């Protein structure tokens, strides 16, 4: 009987030990499955009403601009560009009626050719002592005057054409074809401006709104 009772006691103790071990194992498993909670920092954003807006009325203009006009008076015969057209340097923009100016060039060239011929004839005769020194000087003076008149006439003819001073400058037209411009043409024919380069804003006043 003692042997049987001892076995029962040992068996009971063994079962209690197994139950206790299983219980501890479940507790450890539950502890491992618990999520890892991390702290979160909360930030409160202020409303848009706290911002300030500054208003600066100003005048903006091109940093580089050029007012072009004819240096001689005459009737505008052709305007080769349109409003806000970009052009290349030396492109023809506008032209006056050149008929009178061309006639003056032709006349001045004819006078110069005659003066040149008379001067060269006087030089040959002077070498032969066939004319006085004063006559040679007179022919030379007439030649210089005729050359100056021809240069002036050619310049006036060139001034009947306006060309673009820079590349890629929009053209702002004022005058039109068949309009007469006077000398000097203070009333400019057109403006050239470069919009990609602006001057600094000229502040007129400042208003701050809360």
GIJOTA-V328156 format. One record per residue. SS is DSSP state (~ for helix, > for strand, _ for the rest). NEAR is the number of other ideal C-beta (glycine too) atoms within 10 Angstrom. D_FIRST is the distance of its C-alpha to the first C-alpha in Angstrom with 2 decimals. Layout:
ss=SS near=NEAR d_first=D_FIRST
ss=SS near=NEAR d_first=D_FIRST
This chain:
ss=_ near=5 d_first=0.00
ss=~ near=6 d_first=3.77
ss=~ near=6 d_first=5.36
ss=~ near=8 d_first=5.16
ss=~ near=9 d_first=6.03
ss=~ near=10 d_first=8.42
ss=~ near=10 d_first=9.92
ss=~ near=9 d_first=10.62
ss=~ near=10 d_first=12.23
ss=~ near=10 d_first=14.22
ss=~ near=10 d_first=15.33
ss=~ near=10 d_first=16.51
ss=~ near=9 d_first=18.42
ss=~ near=10 d_first=19.96
ss=~ near=10 d_first=21.21
ss=~ near=10 d_first=22.68
ss=~ near=10 d_first=24.44
ss=~ near=9 d_first=25.94
ss=~ near=10 d_first=27.19
ss=~ near=10 d_first=28.79
ss=~ near=9 d_first=30.43
ss=~ near=10 d_first=31.82
ss=~ near=10 d_first=33.22
ss=~ near=10 d_first=34.96
ss=~ near=10 d_first=36.42
ss=~ near=9 d_first=37.96
ss=~ near=10 d_first=39.47
ss=~ near=10 d_first=41.04
ss=~ near=9 d_first=42.47
ss=~ near=9 d_first=43.96
ss=~ near=8 d_first=45.52
ss=~ near=7 d_first=47.11
ss=~ near=7 d_first=48.67
ss=_ near=7 d_first=50.50
ss=_ near=5 d_first=54.32
ss=_ near=4 d_first=56.38
ss=_ near=6 d_first=58.84
ss=_ near=5 d_first=62.19
ss=_ near=4 d_first=64.76
ss=_ near=5 d_first=68.05
ss=_ near=4 d_first=71.45
ss=_ near=4 d_first=73.59
ss=_ near=4 d_first=77.40
ss=_ near=4 d_first=79.71
ss=_ near=5 d_first=83.02
ss=_ near=7 d_first=86.17
ss=_ near=6 d_first=88.52
ss=~ near=6 d_first=91.66
ss=~ near=6 d_first=93.85
ss=~ near=7 d_first=93.35
ss=_ near=9 d_first=95.33
ss=_ near=7 d_first=99.05
ss=> near=8 d_first=101.71
ss=> near=8 d_first=104.90
ss=> near=9 d_first=108.06
ss=_ near=11 d_first=110.91
ss=_ near=11 d_first=114.04
ss=> near=10 d_first=116.07
ss=> near=9 d_first=118.59
ss=_ near=10 d_first=117.51
ss=_ near=12 d_first=120.14
ss=> near=17 d_first=120.38
ss=_ near=12 d_first=120.42
ss=_ near=15 d_first=123.25
ss=> near=15 d_first=126.01
ss=> near=15 d_first=129.60
ss=> near=13 d_first=132.49
ss=> near=17 d_first=134.84
ss=_ near=17 d_first=138.43
ss=_ near=22 d_first=141.64
ss=_ near=13 d_first=144.02
ss=_ near=18 d_first=146.97
ss=_ near=14 d_first=147.94
ss=> near=21 d_first=148.09
ss=> near=14 d_first=146.72
ss=> near=20 d_first=143.09
ss=> near=15 d_first=143.25
ss=> near=12 d_first=139.60
ss=> near=19 d_first=136.11
ss=_ near=16 d_first=133.81
ss=_ near=18 d_first=130.48
ss=_ near=8 d_first=128.60
ss=_ near=9 d_first=126.81
ss=_ near=11 d_first=123.70
ss=_ near=15 d_first=124.28
ss=_ near=12 d_first=122.98
ss=_ near=20 d_first=125.62
ss=_ near=11 d_first=126.01
ss=_ near=11 d_first=128.21
ss=_ near=11 d_first=131.93
ss=_ near=15 d_first=131.47
ss=> near=14 d_first=134.52
ss=> near=22 d_first=133.78
ss=> near=24 d_first=137.18
ss=> near=18 d_first=140.80
ss=> near=24 d_first=144.22
ss=_ near=15 d_first=147.21
ss=_ near=16 d_first=148.61
ss=~ near=11 d_first=152.01
ss=~ near=15 d_first=154.09
ss=~ near=20 d_first=152.19
ss=~ near=13 d_first=152.64
ss=~ near=12 d_first=156.36
ss=~ near=17 d_first=156.60
ss=~ near=20 d_first=154.85
ss=~ near=12 d_first=157.25
ss=~ near=13 d_first=160.26
ss=~ near=20 d_first=159.07
ss=~ near=15 d_first=158.35
ss=~ near=12 d_first=161.83
ss=~ near=17 d_first=163.42
ss=~ near=21 d_first=161.41
ss=~ near=12 d_first=162.40
ss=~ near=13 d_first=166.06
ss=~ near=21 d_first=165.72
ss=~ near=15 d_first=164.02
ss=~ near=12 d_first=166.81
ss=~ near=17 d_first=169.51
ss=~ near=18 d_first=167.79
ss=~ near=12 d_first=167.50
ss=~ near=13 d_first=171.19
ss=~ near=21 d_first=172.15
ss=~ near=13 d_first=170.23
ss=~ near=10 d_first=172.16
ss=~ near=15 d_first=175.50
ss=~ near=16 d_first=174.62
ss=~ near=10 d_first=174.12
ss=_ near=7 d_first=177.66
ss=_ near=8 d_first=178.99
ss=_ near=10 d_first=180.07
ss=_ near=17 d_first=178.67
ss=_ near=12 d_first=178.34
ss=~ near=9 d_first=175.14
ss=~ near=8 d_first=174.89
ss=~ near=14 d_first=174.79
ss=~ near=17 d_first=171.84
ss=~ near=12 d_first=169.97
ss=~ near=15 d_first=170.74
ss=~ near=21 d_first=169.33
ss=~ near=15 d_first=166.21
ss=~ near=12 d_first=165.71
ss=~ near=18 d_first=166.08
ss=~ near=19 d_first=163.51
ss=~ near=12 d_first=160.96
ss=~ near=13 d_first=161.49
ss=~ near=21 d_first=161.10
ss=~ near=15 d_first=157.86
ss=~ near=12 d_first=156.45
ss=~ near=18 d_first=157.40
ss=~ near=21 d_first=155.69
ss=~ near=12 d_first=152.50
ss=~ near=13 d_first=152.54
ss=~ near=21 d_first=153.03
ss=~ near=15 d_first=150.19
ss=~ near=13 d_first=147.87
ss=~ near=19 d_first=148.77
ss=~ near=18 d_first=147.99
ss=~ near=14 d_first=144.60
ss=_ near=16 d_first=143.89
ss=_ near=22 d_first=144.12
ss=> near=16 d_first=140.64
ss=> near=23 d_first=137.42
ss=> near=16 d_first=134.48
ss=_ near=23 d_first=130.85
ss=_ near=13 d_first=130.40
ss=_ near=13 d_first=126.68
ss=_ near=12 d_first=124.19
ss=_ near=12 d_first=121.77
ss=_ near=23 d_first=123.36
ss=> near=16 d_first=123.45
ss=> near=23 d_first=127.00
ss=> near=15 d_first=127.81
ss=> near=16 d_first=131.18
ss=_ near=12 d_first=133.79
ss=_ near=18 d_first=137.06
ss=_ near=9 d_first=137.91
ss=_ near=11 d_first=140.24
ss=_ near=9 d_first=143.97
ss=_ near=12 d_first=143.55
ss=> near=11 d_first=146.08
ss=> near=20 d_first=144.88
ss=_ near=11 d_first=147.25
ss=_ near=13 d_first=147.70
ss=_ near=11 d_first=145.79
ss=_ near=18 d_first=142.98
ss=_ near=9 d_first=141.11
ss=_ near=11 d_first=139.57
ss=_ near=15 d_first=137.04
ss=_ near=22 d_first=136.60
ss=> near=20 d_first=132.83
ss=> near=16 d_first=129.88
ss=> near=19 d_first=127.36
ss=> near=18 d_first=123.92
ss=_ near=16 d_first=120.69
ss=_ near=15 d_first=117.77
ss=_ near=10 d_first=115.05
ss=_ near=10 d_first=116.09
ss=> near=12 d_first=116.19
ss=_ near=12 d_first=117.46
ss=_ near=8 d_first=115.30
ss=_ near=12 d_first=114.98
ss=> near=11 d_first=117.61
ss=> near=10 d_first=115.78
ss=_ near=9 d_first=117.71
ss=_ near=8 d_first=115.24
ss=_ near=9 d_first=111.53
ss=> near=9 d_first=109.57
ss=> near=8 d_first=105.90
ss=> near=8 d_first=103.86
ss=_ near=7 d_first=100.59
